[in-house]
């Protein structure tokens, strides 16, 4: 299996996805391979139809102006993506969807379900990015690659170093299966295990995982770190800072209840502040 159908998302309202994040997303797509669809989300603001409010503040006109701002932002984002694709020599298609305010994530999920992998930036400039990434991760049924919006990713062929967070869980197994096309072409694969963090993560617990990777022609090195006393999210971030992988692969833990996501510790830490590009599966 190879990735052939990638999706990169960009929001337009009230905050716009930064140009740097768009360029990095296109560069990541170039590293992964396959055709990229760059998807902008234009906002549909409701008309209030309140005579008194319109007489005092002309709210309907303000709504039209904000919609026009969203549309103009989408056009500018598309230009940025096209330029990046030309520079990085990445095949790209531009698409757009229109969503009602606060329903952007649900509309994007419907598109994401027919893609191999979804890329979405996360950072302080666009507050809605976090909700978008979580909704795709837990409702699209597809792997998601989140990355810090401030990252400066260069284009290339494949990844030099990929780290895998392995704890023997279902979610970790799902993430590894989704990431095999990337792992198979990586220059180096490292496996992070937090010994003692869970009952199944004692010393040497990654041995059968190594066997599975070798069956796919992938050689890997295991990096065991003592867990149990520190939060797993902090351990994982320290490991990324030490090893400096181009990509981290990990399972996502959590579920949605009444539209509020309940997340595992490592998942919360990564979605709150990705330490590097992270491929996640649920």
Secondary structure, 3 states (H helix, E strand, C coil): CCCCEEEEEEECCCCCCCHHHHHHHHHHHHHHCCEEEEEEEEEECCCCCCHHHHHHHCHHHHHHHHHHHHHHHHHHHHHHHHHHHHHHCCCEEEEEEEEECCCHHHHHHHHHCCCCEEEEEECCCCCHHHHHHHHHHHHCCCEEEEEECCCCCCCCCCCCEEEEECCCCHHHHHHHHHHHHHHCCCCEEEEEEEECCCCCCCCCCCHHHHHHHHHCCCCEEEEEEECCCCCHHHHHHHHHHHHCCCEEEEECCEEEECCEEEECHHHHHHHHCCCCCEEEEC
